[in-house]
């Protein structure tokens, strides 16, 4: 049995705002195209002194990305971690844009 979905109009007769809201909600995840080349340059300038040029940690306590440590997490979690910082790592919110951080994450994903 096939069910038909009826879309109701809200007050003004325009297509339903609910459908528009639903589409925006479904597409609101991080879906920016990332540039690993730019991310590699940013990584070399901002991250390599602690996390190593090839992603192998040179500072005690810093994650080693070459082994895939932490890289199993989604981009949104990594973005938040980089924005807020932790322990010796500074917060990069306001230093790097979200897109810059996503570019760095895309570069990190190429290391293993």
PDB file as gemmi writes it, atoms N, CA and C in Angstrom:
CRYST1    1.000    1.000    1.000  90.00  90.00  90.00 P 1                      
ATOM      1  N   UNK A   1       0.838  -1.167   0.000  1.00  0.00           N  
ATOM      2  CA  UNK A   1       0.000   0.000   0.000  1.00  0.00           C  
ATOM      3  C   UNK A   1       0.890   1.239   0.000  1.00  0.00           C  
ATOM      4  N   UNK A   2       0.673   2.134  -0.891  1.00  0.00           N  
ATOM      5  CA  UNK A   2       1.431   3.370  -0.994  1.00  0.00           C  
ATOM      6  C   UNK A   2       0.654   4.467  -0.296  1.00  0.00           C  
ATOM      7  N   UNK A   3       1.356   5.158   0.599  1.00  0.00           N  
ATOM      8  CA  UNK A   3       0.727   6.259   1.322  1.00  0.00           C  
ATOM      9  C   UNK A   3       1.149   7.564   0.683  1.00  0.00           C  
ATOM     10  N   UNK A   4       0.242   8.457   0.541  1.00  0.00           N  
ATOM     11  CA  UNK A   4       0.552   9.773   0.019  1.00  0.00           C  
ATOM     12  C   UNK A   4       0.797  10.721   1.190  1.00  0.00           C  
ATOM     13  N   UNK A   5       1.780  11.558   1.009  1.00  0.00           N  
ATOM     14  CA  UNK A   5       2.063  12.558   2.025  1.00  0.00           C  
ATOM     15  C   UNK A   5       1.418  13.859   1.597  1.00  0.00           C  
ATOM     16  N   UNK A   6       0.651  14.437   2.477  1.00  0.00           N  
ATOM     17  CA  UNK A   6      -0.021  15.687   2.178  1.00  0.00           C  
ATOM     18  C   UNK A   6       0.751  16.829   2.825  1.00  0.00           C  
ATOM     19  N   UNK A   7       1.177  17.791   2.028  1.00  0.00           N  
ATOM     20  CA  UNK A   7       1.870  18.966   2.540  1.00  0.00           C  
ATOM     21  C   UNK A   7       0.853  20.079   2.697  1.00  0.00           C  
ATOM     22  N   UNK A   8       0.737  20.576   3.896  1.00  0.00           N  
ATOM     23  CA  UNK A   8      -0.220  21.638   4.179  1.00  0.00           C  
ATOM     24  C   UNK A   8       0.443  22.978   3.992  1.00  0.00           C  
ATOM     25  N   UNK A   9      -0.351  23.957   3.645  1.00  0.00           N  
ATOM     26  CA  UNK A   9       0.136  25.321   3.517  1.00  0.00           C  
ATOM     27  C   UNK A   9      -0.128  26.061   4.812  1.00  0.00           C  
ATOM     28  N   UNK A  10       0.786  26.943   5.126  1.00  0.00           N  
ATOM     29  CA  UNK A  10       0.644  27.715   6.353  1.00  0.00           C  
ATOM     30  C   UNK A  10       0.163  29.117   6.010  1.00  0.00           C  
ATOM     31  N   UNK A  11      -0.915  29.499   6.566  1.00  0.00           N  
ATOM     32  CA  UNK A  11      -1.511  30.821   6.489  1.00  0.00           C  
ATOM     33  C   UNK A  11      -1.437  31.547   5.168  1.00  0.00           C  
ATOM     34  N   UNK A  12      -0.272  31.921   4.697  1.00  0.00           N  
ATOM     35  CA  UNK A  12      -0.138  32.808   3.562  1.00  0.00           C  
ATOM     36  C   UNK A  12      -0.338  32.103   2.221  1.00  0.00           C  
ATOM     37  N   UNK A  13      -0.477  30.792   2.214  1.00  0.00           N  
ATOM     38  CA  UNK A  13      -0.648  30.084   0.963  1.00  0.00           C  
ATOM     39  C   UNK A  13       0.668  29.722   0.294  1.00  0.00           C  
ATOM     40  N   UNK A  14       1.807  30.090   0.877  1.00  0.00           N  
ATOM     41  CA  UNK A  14       3.111  29.731   0.324  1.00  0.00           C  
ATOM     42  C   UNK A  14       3.417  28.282   0.686  1.00  0.00           C  
ATOM     43  N   UNK A  15       4.342  27.657  -0.039  1.00  0.00           N  
ATOM     44  CA  UNK A  15       4.698  26.273   0.316  1.00  0.00           C  
ATOM     45  C   UNK A  15       5.111  26.193   1.778  1.00  0.00           C  
ATOM     46  N   UNK A  16       4.859  25.088   2.352  1.00  0.00           N  
ATOM     47  CA  UNK A  16       5.039  24.935   3.793  1.00  0.00           C  
ATOM     48  C   UNK A  16       6.427  25.294   4.293  1.00  0.00           C  
ATOM     49  N   UNK A  17       6.420  26.062   5.336  1.00  0.00           N  
ATOM     50  CA  UNK A  17       7.661  26.436   6.001  1.00  0.00           C  
ATOM     51  C   UNK A  17       8.269  25.230   6.708  1.00  0.00           C  
ATOM     52  N   UNK A  18       7.403  24.301   7.080  1.00  0.00           N  
ATOM     53  CA  UNK A  18       7.901  23.100   7.764  1.00  0.00           C  
ATOM     54  C   UNK A  18       8.828  22.309   6.855  1.00  0.00           C  
ATOM     55  N   UNK A  19       8.475  22.173   5.598  1.00  0.00           N  
ATOM     56  CA  UNK A  19       9.309  21.441   4.656  1.00  0.00           C  
ATOM     57  C   UNK A  19      10.647  22.152   4.471  1.00  0.00           C  
ATOM     58  N   UNK A  20      10.608  23.471   4.356  1.00  0.00           N  
ATOM     59  CA  UNK A  20      11.839  24.248   4.224  1.00  0.00           C  
ATOM     60  C   UNK A  20      12.705  24.087   5.464  1.00  0.00           C  
ATOM     61  N   UNK A  21      12.083  24.175   6.630  1.00  0.00           N  
ATOM     62  CA  UNK A  21      12.818  24.007   7.877  1.00  0.00           C  
ATOM     63  C   UNK A  21      13.432  22.611   7.952  1.00  0.00           C  
ATOM     64  N   UNK A  22      12.684  21.606   7.567  1.00  0.00           N  
ATOM     65  CA  UNK A  22      13.174  20.233   7.592  1.00  0.00           C  
ATOM     66  C   UNK A  22      14.372  20.065   6.670  1.00  0.00           C  
ATOM     67  N   UNK A  23      14.304  20.632   5.484  1.00  0.00           N  
ATOM     68  CA  UNK A  23      15.427  20.540   4.550  1.00  0.00           C  
ATOM     69  C   UNK A  23      16.657  21.260   5.089  1.00  0.00           C  
ATOM     70  N   UNK A  24      16.464  22.417   5.706  1.00  0.00           N  
ATOM     71  CA  UNK A  24      17.591  23.134   6.315  1.00  0.00           C  
ATOM     72  C   UNK A  24      18.186  22.347   7.477  1.00  0.00           C  
ATOM     73  N   UNK A  25      17.321  21.742   8.264  1.00  0.00           N  
ATOM     74  CA  UNK A  25      17.778  20.952   9.400  1.00  0.00           C  
ATOM     75  C   UNK A  25      18.606  19.763   8.932  1.00  0.00           C  
ATOM     76  N   UNK A  26      18.149  19.080   7.901  1.00  0.00           N  
ATOM     77  CA  UNK A  26      18.867  17.914   7.390  1.00  0.00           C  
ATOM     78  C   UNK A  26      20.190  18.284   6.750  1.00  0.00           C  
ATOM     79  N   UNK A  27      20.297  19.482   6.206  1.00  0.00           N  
ATOM     80  CA  UNK A  27      21.531  19.881   5.532  1.00  0.00           C  
ATOM     81  C   UNK A  27      22.438  20.740   6.406  1.00  0.00           C  
ATOM     82  N   UNK A  28      22.119  20.859   7.690  1.00  0.00           N  
ATOM     83  CA  UNK A  28      22.881  21.765   8.537  1.00  0.00           C  
ATOM     84  C   UNK A  28      24.186  21.179   9.053  1.00  0.00           C  
ATOM     85  N   UNK A  29      24.491  19.921   8.767  1.00  0.00           N  
ATOM     86  CA  UNK A  29      25.753  19.332   9.201  1.00  0.00           C  
ATOM     87  C   UNK A  29      26.916  19.988   8.478  1.00  0.00           C  
ATOM     88  N   UNK A  30      28.115  19.734   8.971  1.00  0.00           N  
ATOM     89  CA  UNK A  30      29.298  20.302   8.335  1.00  0.00           C  
ATOM     90  C   UNK A  30      29.476  19.638   6.987  1.00  0.00           C  
ATOM     91  N   UNK A  31      29.350  20.416   5.944  1.00  0.00           N  
ATOM     92  CA  UNK A  31      29.452  19.842   4.614  1.00  0.00           C  
ATOM     93  C   UNK A  31      30.282  20.736   3.704  1.00  0.00           C  
ATOM     94  N   UNK A  32      31.228  21.449   4.298  1.00  0.00           N  
ATOM     95  CA  UNK A  32      32.087  22.316   3.520  1.00  0.00           C  
ATOM     96  C   UNK A  32      33.092  21.473   2.745  1.00  0.00           C  
ATOM     97  N   UNK A  33      33.415  21.881   1.545  1.00  0.00           N  
ATOM     98  CA  UNK A  33      34.488  21.219   0.814  1.00  0.00           C  
ATOM     99  C   UNK A  33      35.794  21.644   1.457  1.00  0.00           C  
ATOM    100  N   UNK A  34      36.615  20.676   1.790  1.00  0.00           N  
ATOM    101  CA  UNK A  34      37.872  20.976   2.470  1.00  0.00           C  
ATOM    102  C   UNK A  34      39.038  20.839   1.511  1.00  0.00           C  
ATOM    103  N   UNK A  35      40.096  21.594   1.789  1.00  0.00           N  
ATOM    104  CA  UNK A  35      41.289  21.623   0.948  1.00  0.00           C  
ATOM    105  C   UNK A  35      42.471  21.088   1.747  1.00  0.00           C  
ATOM    106  N   UNK A  36      42.838  19.803   1.558  1.00  0.00           N  
ATOM    107  CA  UNK A  36      43.951  19.247   2.324  1.00  0.00           C  
ATOM    108  C   UNK A  36      45.286  19.927   2.028  1.00  0.00           C  
ATOM    109  N   UNK A  37      45.471  20.485   0.830  1.00  0.00           N  
ATOM    110  CA  UNK A  37      46.703  21.214   0.521  1.00  0.00           C  
ATOM    111  C   UNK A  37      46.852  22.442   1.394  1.00  0.00           C  
ATOM    112  N   UNK A  38      45.790  23.235   1.486  1.00  0.00           N  
ATOM    113  CA  UNK A  38      45.795  24.408   2.356  1.00  0.00           C  
ATOM    114  C   UNK A  38      45.920  23.965   3.810  1.00  0.00           C  
ATOM    115  N   UNK A  39      45.236  22.872   4.158  1.00  0.00           N  
ATOM    116  CA  UNK A  39      45.306  22.343   5.514  1.00  0.00           C  
ATOM    117  C   UNK A  39      46.719  21.938   5.889  1.00  0.00           C  
ATOM    118  N   UNK A  40      47.474  21.374   4.935  1.00  0.00           N  
ATOM    119  CA  UNK A  40      48.863  20.991   5.189  1.00  0.00           C  
ATOM    120  C   UNK A  40      49.734  22.200   5.481  1.00  0.00           C  
ATOM    121  N   UNK A  41      49.508  23.272   4.749  1.00  0.00           N  
ATOM    122  CA  UNK A  41      50.276  24.503   4.995  1.00  0.00           C  
ATOM    123  C   UNK A  41      49.940  25.087   6.369  1.00  0.00           C  
ATOM    124  N   UNK A  42      48.658  25.104   6.718  1.00  0.00           N  
ATOM    125  CA  UNK A  42      48.245  25.607   8.032  1.00  0.00           C  
ATOM    126  C   UNK A  42      48.788  24.712   9.141  1.00  0.00           C  
ATOM    127  N   UNK A  43      48.745  23.400   8.916  1.00  0.00           N  
ATOM    128  CA  UNK A  43      49.265  22.449   9.899  1.00  0.00           C  
ATOM    129  C   UNK A  43      50.752  22.709  10.148  1.00  0.00           C  
ATOM    130  N   UNK A  44      51.513  22.913   9.088  1.00  0.00           N  
ATOM    131  CA  UNK A  44      52.946  23.166   9.224  1.00  0.00           C  
ATOM    132  C   UNK A  44      53.208  24.431  10.042  1.00  0.00           C  
ATOM    133  N   UNK A  45      52.377  25.450   9.862  1.00  0.00           N  
ATOM    134  CA  UNK A  45      52.571  26.720  10.578  1.00  0.00           C  
ATOM    135  C   UNK A  45      52.054  26.676  12.014  1.00  0.00           C  
ATOM    136  N   UNK A  46      50.925  26.009  12.243  1.00  0.00           N  
ATOM    137  CA  UNK A  46      50.246  26.108  13.533  1.00  0.00           C  
ATOM    138  C   UNK A  46      50.383  24.874  14.428  1.00  0.00           C  
ATOM    139  N   UNK A  47      50.607  23.699  13.845  1.00  0.00           N  
ATOM    140  CA  UNK A  47      50.444  22.453  14.605  1.00  0.00           C  
ATOM    141  C   UNK A  47      51.700  21.584  14.697  1.00  0.00           C  
ATOM    142  N   UNK A  48      52.543  21.647  13.672  1.00  0.00           N  
ATOM    143  CA  UNK A  48      53.654  20.699  13.555  1.00  0.00           C  
ATOM    144  C   UNK A  48      54.655  20.781  14.704  1.00  0.00           C  
ATOM    145  N   UNK A  49      54.793  21.930  15.342  1.00  0.00           N  
ATOM    146  CA  UNK A  49      55.779  22.049  16.417  1.00  0.00           C  
ATOM    147  C   UNK A  49      55.452  21.125  17.591  1.00  0.00           C  
ATOM    148  N   UNK A  50      54.186  20.800  17.799  1.00  0.00           N  
ATOM    149  CA  UNK A  50      53.794  19.884  18.882  1.00  0.00           C  
ATOM    150  C   UNK A  50      53.398  18.503  18.363  1.00  0.00           C  
ATOM    151  N   UNK A  51      52.702  18.483  17.229  1.00  0.00           N  
ATOM    152  CA  UNK A  51      52.168  17.219  16.704  1.00  0.00           C  
ATOM    153  C   UNK A  51      53.097  16.576  15.673  1.00  0.00           C  
ATOM    154  N   UNK A  52      54.217  17.214  15.358  1.00  0.00           N  
ATOM    155  CA  UNK A  52      55.181  16.650  14.420  1.00  0.00           C  
ATOM    156  C   UNK A  52      54.821  16.925  12.979  1.00  0.00           C  
ATOM    157  N   UNK A  53      55.841  17.082  12.144  1.00  0.00           N  
ATOM    158  CA  UNK A  53      55.632  17.392  10.724  1.00  0.00           C  
ATOM    159  C   UNK A  53      54.843  16.302  10.009  1.00  0.00           C  
ATOM    160  N   UNK A  54      55.042  15.048  10.416  1.00  0.00           N  
ATOM    161  CA  UNK A  54      54.332  13.942   9.759  1.00  0.00           C  
ATOM    162  C   UNK A  54      53.173  13.424  10.599  1.00  0.00           C  
ATOM    163  N   UNK A  55      52.819  14.167  11.651  1.00  0.00           N  
ATOM    164  CA  UNK A  55      51.709  13.761  12.506  1.00  0.00           C  
ATOM    165  C   UNK A  55      52.122  12.879  13.658  1.00  0.00           C  
ATOM    166  N   UNK A  56      53.419  12.610  13.811  1.00  0.00           N  
ATOM    167  CA  UNK A  56      53.917  11.840  14.941  1.00  0.00           C  
ATOM    168  C   UNK A  56      54.286  12.818  16.049  1.00  0.00           C  
ATOM    169  N   UNK A  57      53.606  12.720  17.157  1.00  0.00           N  
ATOM    170  CA  UNK A  57      53.740  13.676  18.254  1.00  0.00           C  
ATOM    171  C   UNK A  57      55.182  13.856  18.707  1.00  0.00           C  
ATOM    172  N   UNK A  58      55.575  15.111  18.910  1.00  0.00           N  
ATOM    173  CA  UNK A  58      56.900  15.421  19.451  1.00  0.00           C  
ATOM    174  C   UNK A  58      56.792  16.018  20.854  1.00  0.00           C  
ATOM    175  N   UNK A  59      55.571  16.271  21.304  1.00  0.00           N  
ATOM    176  CA  UNK A  59      55.343  16.842  22.637  1.00  0.00           C  
ATOM    177  C   UNK A  59      54.559  15.824  23.461  1.00  0.00           C  
ATOM    178  N   UNK A  60      55.027  15.518  24.674  1.00  0.00           N  
ATOM    179  CA  UNK A  60      54.298  14.572  25.515  1.00  0.00           C  
ATOM    180  C   UNK A  60      52.841  15.004  25.707  1.00  0.00           C  
ATOM    181  N   UNK A  61      51.944  14.065  25.519  1.00  0.00           N  
ATOM    182  CA  UNK A  61      50.521  14.330  25.690  1.00  0.00           C  
ATOM    183  C   UNK A  61      49.801  14.789  24.436  1.00  0.00           C  
ATOM    184  N   UNK A  62      50.531  15.195  23.416  1.00  0.00           N  
ATOM    185  CA  UNK A  62      49.895  15.624  22.167  1.00  0.00           C  
ATOM    186  C   UNK A  62      49.534  14.387  21.350  1.00  0.00           C  
ATOM    187  N   UNK A  63      48.327  14.317  20.799  1.00  0.00           N  
ATOM    188  CA  UNK A  63      47.946  13.157  19.994  1.00  0.00           C  
ATOM    189  C   UNK A  63      48.870  12.972  18.788  1.00  0.00           C  
ATOM    190  N   UNK A  64      49.104  11.729  18.433  1.00  0.00           N  
ATOM    191  CA  UNK A  64      49.907  11.391  17.261  1.00  0.00           C  
ATOM    192  C   UNK A  64      48.949  10.994  16.145  1.00  0.00           C  
ATOM    193  N   UNK A  65      48.830  11.833  15.147  1.00  0.00           N  
ATOM    194  CA  UNK A  65      47.853  11.612  14.079  1.00  0.00           C  
ATOM    195  C   UNK A  65      48.298  10.578  13.060  1.00  0.00           C  
ATOM    196  N   UNK A  66      49.572  10.293  12.967  1.00  0.00           N  
ATOM    197  CA  UNK A  66      50.043   9.324  11.982  1.00  0.00           C  
ATOM    198  C   UNK A  66      49.564   7.913  12.307  1.00  0.00           C  
ATOM    199  N   UNK A  67      49.258   7.640  13.570  1.00  0.00           N  
ATOM    200  CA  UNK A  67      48.742   6.329  13.953  1.00  0.00           C  
ATOM    201  C   UNK A  67      47.217   6.287  13.892  1.00  0.00           C  
ATOM    202  N   UNK A  68      46.597   7.383  13.532  1.00  0.00           N  
ATOM    203  CA  UNK A  68      45.143   7.424  13.458  1.00  0.00           C  
ATOM    204  C   UNK A  68      44.488   7.730  14.793  1.00  0.00           C  
ATOM    205  N   UNK A  69      45.295   8.038  15.809  1.00  0.00           N  
ATOM    206  CA  UNK A  69      44.767   8.366  17.120  1.00  0.00           C  
ATOM    207  C   UNK A  69      43.813   9.555  17.004  1.00  0.00           C  
ATOM    208  N   UNK A  70      42.622   9.396  17.537  1.00  0.00           N  
ATOM    209  CA  UNK A  70      41.565  10.412  17.517  1.00  0.00           C  
ATOM    210  C   UNK A  70      40.951  10.647  16.142  1.00  0.00           C  
ATOM    211  N   UNK A  71      41.530  10.130  15.094  1.00  0.00           N  
ATOM    212  CA  UNK A  71      41.022  10.423  13.748  1.00  0.00           C  
ATOM    213  C   UNK A  71      39.782   9.604  13.403  1.00  0.00           C  
ATOM    214  N   UNK A  72      39.353   8.743  14.292  1.00  0.00           N  
ATOM    215  CA  UNK A  72      38.124   7.983  14.076  1.00  0.00           C  
ATOM    216  C   UNK A  72      36.903   8.828  14.420  1.00  0.00           C  
ATOM    217  N   UNK A  73      37.112   9.999  14.994  1.00  0.00           N  
ATOM    218  CA  UNK A  73      36.010  10.874  15.364  1.00  0.00           C  
ATOM    219  C   UNK A  73      35.544  11.676  14.149  1.00  0.00           C  
ATOM    220  N   UNK A  74      34.274  12.057  14.142  1.00  0.00           N  
ATOM    221  CA  UNK A  74      33.763  12.875  13.039  1.00  0.00           C  
ATOM    222  C   UNK A  74      34.387  14.274  13.026  1.00  0.00           C  
ATOM    223  N   UNK A  75      34.352  14.900  11.868  1.00  0.00           N  
ATOM    224  CA  UNK A  75      34.920  16.245  11.704  1.00  0.00           C  
ATOM    225  C   UNK A  75      34.360  17.232  12.716  1.00  0.00           C  
ATOM    226  N   UNK A  76      33.074  17.156  13.014  1.00  0.00           N  
ATOM    227  CA  UNK A  76      32.460  18.120  13.934  1.00  0.00           C  
ATOM    228  C   UNK A  76      33.078  18.034  15.322  1.00  0.00           C  
ATOM    229  N   UNK A  77      33.397  16.835  15.784  1.00  0.00           N  
ATOM    230  CA  UNK A  77      34.019  16.664  17.104  1.00  0.00           C  
ATOM    231  C   UNK A  77      35.443  17.200  17.083  1.00  0.00           C  
ATOM    232  N   UNK A  78      36.194  16.881  16.024  1.00  0.00           N  
ATOM    233  CA  UNK A  78      37.564  17.384  15.900  1.00  0.00           C  
ATOM    234  C   UNK A  78      37.573  18.904  15.791  1.00  0.00           C  
ATOM    235  N   UNK A  79      36.646  19.455  15.028  1.00  0.00           N  
ATOM    236  CA  UNK A  79      36.527  20.913  14.892  1.00  0.00           C  
ATOM    237  C   UNK A  79      36.332  21.557  16.263  1.00  0.00           C  
ATOM    238  N   UNK A  80      35.419  21.005  17.042  1.00  0.00           N  
ATOM    239  CA  UNK A  80      35.144  21.545  18.371  1.00  0.00           C  
ATOM    240  C   UNK A  80      36.371  21.444  19.274  1.00  0.00           C  
ATOM    241  N   UNK A  81      37.083  20.326  19.217  1.00  0.00           N  
ATOM    242  CA  UNK A  81      38.291  20.143  20.038  1.00  0.00           C  
ATOM    243  C   UNK A  81      39.361  21.167  19.695  1.00  0.00           C  
ATOM    244  N   UNK A  82      39.536  21.418  18.412  1.00  0.00           N  
ATOM    245  CA  UNK A  82      40.558  22.373  17.977  1.00  0.00           C  
ATOM    246  C   UNK A  82      40.133  23.796  18.329  1.00  0.00           C  
ATOM    247  N   UNK A  83      38.856  24.088  18.204  1.00  0.00           N  
ATOM    248  CA  UNK A  83      38.363  25.422  18.545  1.00  0.00           C  
ATOM    249  C   UNK A  83      38.569  25.735  20.024  1.00  0.00           C  
ATOM    250  N   UNK A  84      38.336  24.767  20.892  1.00  0.00           N  
ATOM    251  CA  UNK A  84      38.375  25.022  22.333  1.00  0.00           C  
ATOM    252  C   UNK A  84      39.731  24.754  22.970  1.00  0.00           C  
ATOM    253  N   UNK A  85      40.565  23.912  22.343  1.00  0.00           N  
ATOM    254  CA  UNK A  85      41.872  23.584  22.902  1.00  0.00           C  
ATOM    255  C   UNK A  85      41.738  22.728  24.149  1.00  0.00           C  
ATOM    256  N   UNK A  86      42.880  22.294  24.678  1.00  0.00           N  
ATOM    257  CA  UNK A  86      42.874  21.478  25.899  1.00  0.00           C  
ATOM    258  C   UNK A  86      44.296  21.381  26.411  1.00  0.00           C  
ATOM    259  N   UNK A  87      44.442  21.529  27.704  1.00  0.00           N  
ATOM    260  CA  UNK A  87      45.749  21.474  28.365  1.00  0.00           C  
ATOM    261  C   UNK A  87      46.727  22.436  27.695  1.00  0.00           C  
ATOM    262  N   UNK A  88      47.834  21.946  27.157  1.00  0.00           N  
ATOM    263  CA  UNK A  88      48.848  22.825  26.555  1.00  0.00           C  
ATOM    264  C   UNK A  88      48.427  23.373  25.192  1.00  0.00           C  
ATOM    265  N   UNK A  89      47.426  22.745  24.575  1.00  0.00           N  
ATOM    266  CA  UNK A  89      46.990  23.202  23.249  1.00  0.00           C  
ATOM    267  C   UNK A  89      46.085  24.426  23.383  1.00  0.00           C  
ATOM    268  N   UNK A  90      46.439  25.512  22.692  1.00  0.00           N  
ATOM    269  CA  UNK A  90      45.588  26.708  22.774  1.00  0.00           C  
ATOM    270  C   UNK A  90      44.285  26.525  22.003  1.00  0.00           C  
ATOM    271  N   UNK A  91      43.312  27.327  22.335  1.00  0.00           N  
ATOM    272  CA  UNK A  91      42.059  27.357  21.580  1.00  0.00           C  
ATOM    273  C   UNK A  91      42.304  28.098  20.269  1.00  0.00           C  
ATOM    274  N   UNK A  92      41.887  27.512  19.175  1.00  0.00           N  
ATOM    275  CA  UNK A  92      42.093  28.141  17.873  1.00  0.00           C  
ATOM    276  C   UNK A  92      40.867  28.893  17.372  1.00  0.00           C  
ATOM    277  N   UNK A  93      39.811  28.965  18.176  1.00  0.00           N  
ATOM    278  CA  UNK A  93      38.643  29.779  17.800  1.00  0.00           C  
ATOM    279  C   UNK A  93      39.100  31.229  17.771  1.00  0.00           C  
ATOM    280  N   UNK A  94      38.885  31.892  16.655  1.00  0.00           N  
ATOM    281  CA  UNK A  94      39.319  33.270  16.503  1.00  0.00           C  
ATOM    282  C   UNK A  94      40.705  33.386  15.900  1.00  0.00           C  
ATOM    283  N   UNK A  95      41.489  32.313  15.935  1.00  0.00           N  
ATOM    284  CA  UNK A  95      42.807  32.313  15.297  1.00  0.00           C  
ATOM    285  C   UNK A  95      42.689  31.726  13.894  1.00  0.00           C  
ATOM    286  N   UNK A  96      41.990  30.609  13.800  1.00  0.00           N  
ATOM    287  CA  UNK A  96      41.697  29.977  12.502  1.00  0.00           C  
ATOM    288  C   UNK A  96      40.190  29.964  12.310  1.00  0.00           C  
ATOM    289  N   UNK A  97      39.743  30.155  11.084  1.00  0.00           N  
ATOM    290  CA  UNK A  97      38.307  30.062  10.791  1.00  0.00           C  
ATOM    291  C   UNK A  97      37.889  28.590  10.844  1.00  0.00           C  
ATOM    292  N   UNK A  98      36.587  28.361  10.930  1.00  0.00           N  
ATOM    293  CA  UNK A  98      36.090  26.984  10.894  1.00  0.00           C  
ATOM    294  C   UNK A  98      36.564  26.275   9.628  1.00  0.00           C  
ATOM    295  N   UNK A  99      36.534  26.986   8.503  1.00  0.00           N  
ATOM    296  CA  UNK A  99      36.960  26.378   7.237  1.00  0.00           C  
ATOM    297  C   UNK A  99      38.443  26.035   7.276  1.00  0.00           C  
ATOM    298  N   UNK A 100      39.261  26.900   7.861  1.00  0.00           N  
ATOM    299  CA  UNK A 100      40.690  26.605   7.993  1.00  0.00           C  
ATOM    300  C   UNK A 100      40.898  25.340   8.820  1.00  0.00           C  
ATOM    301  N   UNK A 101      40.164  25.225   9.925  1.00  0.00           N  
ATOM    302  CA  UNK A 101      40.293  24.044  10.782  1.00  0.00           C  
ATOM    303  C   UNK A 101      39.851  22.801  10.037  1.00  0.00           C  
ATOM    304  N   UNK A 102      38.771  22.897   9.268  1.00  0.00           N  
ATOM    305  CA  UNK A 102      38.316  21.748   8.479  1.00  0.00           C  
ATOM    306  C   UNK A 102      39.345  21.369   7.418  1.00  0.00           C  
ATOM    307  N   UNK A 103      40.055  22.349   6.876  1.00  0.00           N  
ATOM    308  CA  UNK A 103      41.135  22.060   5.928  1.00  0.00           C  
ATOM    309  C   UNK A 103      42.257  21.297   6.619  1.00  0.00           C  
ATOM    310  N   UNK A 104      42.596  21.695   7.853  1.00  0.00           N  
ATOM    311  CA  UNK A 104      43.630  20.986   8.614  1.00  0.00           C  
ATOM    312  C   UNK A 104      43.176  19.547   8.895  1.00  0.00           C  
ATOM    313  N   UNK A 105      41.916  19.371   9.262  1.00  0.00           N  
ATOM    314  CA  UNK A 105      41.382  18.033   9.524  1.00  0.00           C  
ATOM    315  C   UNK A 105      41.465  17.183   8.255  1.00  0.00           C  
ATOM    316  N   UNK A 106      41.133  17.762   7.107  1.00  0.00           N  
ATOM    317  CA  UNK A 106      41.226  17.025   5.841  1.00  0.00           C  
ATOM    318  C   UNK A 106      42.677  16.596   5.586  1.00  0.00           C  
ATOM    319  N   UNK A 107      43.622  17.477   5.889  1.00  0.00           N  
ATOM    320  CA  UNK A 107      45.042  17.117   5.746  1.00  0.00           C  
ATOM    321  C   UNK A 107      45.401  15.979   6.706  1.00  0.00           C  
ATOM    322  N   UNK A 108      44.966  16.076   7.948  1.00  0.00           N  
ATOM    323  CA  UNK A 108      45.285  15.032   8.928  1.00  0.00           C  
ATOM    324  C   UNK A 108      44.797  13.659   8.466  1.00  0.00           C  
ATOM    325  N   UNK A 109      43.651  13.645   7.793  1.00  0.00           N  
ATOM    326  CA  UNK A 109      43.092  12.383   7.327  1.00  0.00           C  
ATOM    327  C   UNK A 109      43.935  11.758   6.202  1.00  0.00           C  
ATOM    328  N   UNK A 110      44.843  12.528   5.617  1.00  0.00           N  
ATOM    329  CA  UNK A 110      45.713  11.979   4.576  1.00  0.00           C  
ATOM    330  C   UNK A 110      46.979  11.351   5.154  1.00  0.00           C  
ATOM    331  N   UNK A 111      47.223  11.508   6.451  1.00  0.00           N  
ATOM    332  CA  UNK A 111      48.477  11.056   7.057  1.00  0.00           C  
ATOM    333  C   UNK A 111      48.550   9.548   7.312  1.00  0.00           C  
ATOM    334  N   UNK A 112      47.436   8.835   7.286  1.00  0.00           N  
ATOM    335  CA  UNK A 112      47.527   7.393   7.544  1.00  0.00           C  
ATOM    336  C   UNK A 112      46.954   6.586   6.446  1.00  0.00           C  
TER     337      UNK A 112                                                      
END                                                                             
